[in-house]
Amino acid sequence: MIERAPVATGVPRHVAIIMDGNRRWARTHGYPALEGHRRGMEALERTIDAAQRTGITMLTVYAFSEENWSREGGEVFGLFGLAESFARDKAASLAARGVRVRMIGRRDRLPRGVVEAFRALEDRTVSCTAMTLTIAVDYGARTELRDACRALARDVADGRLAPDQIDEDAIAGKLWTAGMPDPDLVVRTGGELRLSNFLLYQCAYAELWSTLEPWPEFDAATLDRAVDAYATRERRFGR
């Protein structure tokens, strides 16, 4: 069982961001939805730089949820095109900055080009140690938990694991985030106040912070406000 003692907060080690508001930003400014997503990619670059300067060592961003498949096909296709371009065009600069990139979520439904581009990006940055950037694509926490339960059930059925050996660590080891520490801080842009099926198990004790600013407007100053708010809190983990 994971032991958690009350701790005073400072700079969070692991920040997770629900990047919300791209389409609303685009509508407000008279642009098509895809332009909002393109500006969102620029915001991601700014945030990576700001996180490194702040001392954050892990950044996990929610790029595309399972529910996002219900959006208009042209928007989804365009969004994947932007994601593939990001993975291919930014590989050299991310590696130079020491950023290791991981992708979590279902890869079996993604366009081949996206999968190949992110696999190449993961391979190129696998030895980087300055920061880890995890991008959740076609991700859903309930699907992740379902798959973890199935994996544990197979281990029990095959005699590799006893039922009473299933603890927090065993569950965490079957999640797509296996080996990663839980987020300390979850930031959501766009003014919404919900997790939207994002890292539900991992965020059990995360601090939450929301801003009205849509994701395309997110910058270093916004991240600083989130970190400053986090620093005022005492994480007691229910104690």
ABEGO torsion letter per residue (X at the ends): XBBBBBBBBBBBABBBBBBBGAAAAAAAAGBBAAAAAAAAAAAAAAAAAAAAAAGBABBBBBABBAAAAABBAAAAAAAAAAAAAAAAAAAAAAAAAGBBBBBBEBAAABBAAAAAAAAAAAAAAAABAABBBBBBBGBBAAAAAAAAAAAAAAAAAAGABBAAABBAAAAAAABAABGBBBBABBBBBGGBBBAGGBGAAAAAABBBBBBABBAAABBAAAAAAAAAAAAABBBAGGX
